Amino acid sequence: MEDWGFNTWLTGISTIPKILLIAVFALVAHVGVLLVRALSARVMVIATGKRMPKIRTFTTLLSSIAIFALYFTAFGLILREFGVSLTAYFASASVLGLAIGFGSQGIVQDVVTGITIIFSDLFDVGEMVEISGQTGIVKTISMRFTVLENPLGAKVFIPNRTITNVINYPRGYVRCLIDVTLPEDHQLSEGMESRLQEMINTTAEQFPGLLIYPPSKEGLFTTTAGKRYLRFKFRIWPGRGGPLESVFKQEIVQELKKLEPEFADWRVAINYEIEQKTTLV
């Protein structure tokens, strides 16, 4: 099996051409990896435009497998020139061989868990999740790692085998509702509404890492008891509503006290909820 005509020819050539040929093997493998990544990126763009999360998820896994296979094969051909048996080398590609070769069962667990995640629809590329205390948008699910992009734009690499409890945010954000109870005086109420709108419009500049989408005014509502309140909606990263609850709420109270000195803290209420996965308007 090892006595290929190609290998016999390699044995007959001198050292320098053999080294050059090995370099060509490595270069071809690297070019192949670049092509796989370019094709994967193209598929990801198309799938994103057509809202196909499962295709994006499979693409990241398959590209990871293809890249591993290219490098693994090229490395085996190079080792062959140093006297390593190709039969023994490729046999190590089995699950048991990989586990022994890396000194642990960790890599096998990573691969199995990654495949399980995909086929169980636990989460897909592009979704927002919380894993092991890390919150972010899933960028890739590879053979070994699930990669998240957190609110600061940093990439978080989580070994697949460590994924246990997962919180999936189906809408891609947490909805924070700020309700401000308005006075019965309509003129004063209109003044407050105008000032609140100005403050809401500056939140994206004031809290850059908190909002996922610009805030919006939901409208003016009236309770069954006859109280009127103005509602604003913020789409924020999970677990990052602290500045709204503390700093921003106090700013609202202080500003509205300039218009109505008796304005109290309880008239500004902040609540959270996770919206269902619907089309964003």
C-alpha positions in Angstrom: 0.0 0.0 0.0 2.9 2.3 0.7 4.8 1.5 -2.4 3.2 4.1 -4.6 4.9 5.1 -7.9 4.8 8.7 -6.6 6.6 7.7 -3.4 9.2 5.7 -5.4 9.9 8.8 -7.5 10.2 10.9 -4.4 12.8 8.5 -3.0 14.9 8.9 -6.1 15.2 12.7 -6.1 17.8 14.7 -4.3 17.3 16.6 -1.0 16.8 20.2 -2.3 14.0 19.3 -4.8 12.4 17.2 -2.2 12.4 20.1 0.3 10.9 22.3 -2.4 8.2 19.8 -3.1 7.3 19.6 0.6 7.0 23.4 0.6 4.7 23.1 -2.4 2.5 20.6 -0.5 2.3 23.1 2.4 1.5 26.0 0.1 -1.2 24.1 -1.8 -2.8 23.1 1.5 -2.7 26.7 2.7 -4.2 28.0 -0.5 -6.9 25.3 -0.2 -7.7 26.6 3.3 -8.0 30.2 2.0 -10.4 29.0 -0.7 -12.5 27.1 1.8 -12.7 30.2 4.1 -13.5 32.5 1.2 -16.3 30.1 0.0 -17.6 29.8 3.6 -17.7 33.6 4.0 -19.6 33.9 0.7 -22.2 31.3 1.8 -22.5 33.1 5.2 -23.3 36.4 3.4 -25.9 34.8 1.2 -27.5 32.8 4.1 -27.6 36.0 6.2 -29.4 37.9 3.5 -32.0 35.1 3.2 -32.3 34.5 6.9 -31.0 30.9 6.9 -29.4 30.4 10.3 -29.2 26.7 10.0 -27.2 27.0 6.7 -24.8 29.5 8.4 -24.4 27.1 11.3 -23.6 24.1 9.1 -21.2 26.2 7.0 -19.1 27.1 10.0 -18.8 23.5 11.1 -18.1 22.1 7.6 -15.5 24.7 6.8 -13.8 23.9 10.1 -13.8 20.2 9.2 -12.5 20.9 5.7 -9.7 23.1 6.9 -8.6 20.4 9.5 -8.7 17.8 6.7 -6.5 19.8 4.4 -3.9 20.6 7.0 -4.0 17.0 8.4 -3.4 15.5 4.9 -0.6 18.0 4.0 1.1 17.4 7.2 0.9 13.6 6.7 2.5 13.9 3.2 5.3 16.0 4.7 6.0 13.5 7.5 6.1 10.8 4.9 9.3 12.3 3.5 10.8 12.0 7.0 10.1 8.3 7.1 6.8 8.3 9.0 4.3 5.6 7.7 1.3 7.1 6.0 -0.8 4.1 6.9 -0.1 4.7 10.6 -0.6 8.4 10.3 -4.0 8.3 8.6 -5.1 5.6 10.9 -4.7 8.2 13.7 -7.6 10.1 12.2 -10.0 7.7 13.8 -11.8 8.9 16.9 -9.7 6.7 19.2 -6.5 7.8 17.4 -7.3 11.4 17.8 -8.1 11.0 21.5 -4.8 9.2 22.2 -2.8 11.6 20.0 -3.9 14.6 21.9 -3.5 12.9 25.2 -7.1 13.3 26.3 -10.7 12.8 25.3 -11.3 16.5 25.2 -11.2 17.0 21.4 -13.6 14.1 20.8 -16.0 15.6 23.3 -15.7 19.0 21.6 -16.6 17.5 18.2 -19.5 15.4 19.5 -20.9 18.2 21.5 -20.7 20.6 18.5 -22.6 18.2 16.3 -25.2 17.6 19.0 -25.7 21.4 19.4 -26.4 21.8 15.6 -28.8 18.8 15.3 -30.6 19.6 18.5 -31.4 23.2 17.4 -30.0 24.5 20.7 -28.8 27.6 19.0 -27.6 28.8 15.6 -25.1 31.2 14.2 -26.4 34.7 14.5 -28.5 34.1 17.6 -27.9 35.8 21.0 -27.1 33.3 23.8 -25.6 33.2 27.3 -23.2 30.3 27.8 -21.1 29.8 31.0 -21.8 33.4 32.1 -20.7 34.8 28.7 -23.3 36.6 26.7 -22.9 37.3 23.0 -24.0 36.7 19.4 -22.9 33.3 18.0 -20.4 33.9 15.2 -19.2 30.3 14.6 -19.7 26.7 15.7 -16.5 24.8 14.8 -15.1 21.4 15.6 -13.7 22.6 18.9 -15.1 26.0 19.9 -18.3 28.0 19.8 -17.3 31.6 19.3 -19.4 34.5 20.7 -19.1 38.2 20.0 -19.8 40.1 23.3 -21.2 43.6 23.7 -17.7 45.1 23.6 -17.0 43.5 20.2 -14.5 41.0 21.7 -14.6 37.3 20.6 -15.1 34.7 23.3 -14.0 31.2 22.5 -15.9 28.5 24.5 -14.8 24.9 24.2 -17.8 22.9 23.1 -17.4 20.3 25.8 -17.9 22.9 28.5 -21.3 24.0 27.2 -24.0 22.9 29.6 -26.7 25.4 30.5 -27.6 27.8 27.6 -29.9 30.8 27.7 -31.2 31.6 24.2 -32.6 35.1 23.6 -35.0 34.4 20.7 -35.5 38.0 19.6 -31.8 38.8 19.8 -32.1 41.3 22.7 -33.9 42.1 25.9 -36.6 44.7 25.8 -36.4 47.4 28.5 -39.5 49.4 29.0 -39.3 52.8 30.7 -42.7 54.2 31.8 -43.1 57.8 33.0 -46.3 58.8 34.7 -47.4 62.2 33.5 -49.3 64.9 35.4 -52.9 65.7 34.7 -52.0 69.2 33.4 -51.8 68.7 29.6 -49.5 71.6 29.0 -47.0 70.4 31.6 -47.4 66.9 30.3 -46.5 68.0 26.8 -43.5 69.8 28.1 -42.3 66.6 29.9 -42.9 64.5 26.8 -40.8 66.9 24.7 -38.0 66.8 27.2 -38.1 63.1 27.6 -37.9 62.6 23.8 -34.7 64.8 23.7 -33.2 62.7 26.5 -34.1 59.4 24.8 -32.5 60.5 21.6 -29.1 61.0 23.3 -29.0 57.5 25.0 -27.1 55.9 22.1 -24.3 58.4 22.6 -24.4 58.3 26.4 -24.5 54.4 26.7 -22.6 53.1 23.6 -22.2 49.3 24.4 -25.7 49.0 25.9 -28.2 49.4 23.1 -28.5 47.0 20.2 -31.0 49.1 18.3 -32.0 52.8 18.7 -34.7 53.4 21.4 -38.3 54.2 20.3 -41.4 55.8 21.8 -44.2 53.3 22.2 -46.8 55.9 22.9 -49.0 57.4 25.5 -51.2 55.0 27.5 -53.9 55.3 30.2 -54.5 52.9 33.0 -58.0 51.8 34.1 -57.5 54.1 37.1 -57.1 57.0 34.7 -53.4 57.6 35.1 -51.5 58.5 31.9 -48.0 57.3 31.3 -45.5 57.6 28.4 -43.6 54.4 27.4 -40.2 54.2 25.7 -38.7 50.9 24.5 -35.0 50.1 24.6 -33.5 47.0 22.9 -30.4 46.2 25.0 -27.8 43.5 25.7 -28.9 41.1 28.4 -27.7 42.0 31.8 -26.6 45.5 30.9 -29.6 47.5 32.1 -27.9 48.8 35.2 -27.1 52.3 33.7 -30.7 52.7 32.7 -32.0 51.7 36.2 -29.6 54.0 38.0 -27.9 56.8 36.1 -30.5 57.4 33.4 -33.5 57.1 35.7 -32.0 59.7 38.0 -31.3 62.0 35.1 -35.0 61.7 34.1 -36.2 62.5 37.6 -33.9 65.5 37.9 -34.9 66.9 34.6 -38.6 66.5 35.1 -38.3 68.1 38.6 -37.2 71.3 36.8 -40.7 71.3 35.2 -42.6 69.9 38.2 -40.7 70.3 41.6 -43.0 67.6 43.2 -42.1 64.9 40.6 -41.2 61.7 42.5 -39.0 58.8 41.7 -41.8 56.2 41.7 -43.3 57.9 38.6 -40.4 56.4 36.5 -40.8 52.6 36.3 -38.4 50.3 34.5 -39.3 46.7 33.4 -37.8 44.0 31.3 -39.1 41.3 29.0 -37.8 39.1 26.2 -39.7 39.6 23.0 -40.8 36.8 20.7 -38.9 36.2 17.5 -40.8 38.3 15.0 -39.8 40.6 12.1 -38.2 43.8 13.4 -40.0 47.0 12.2 
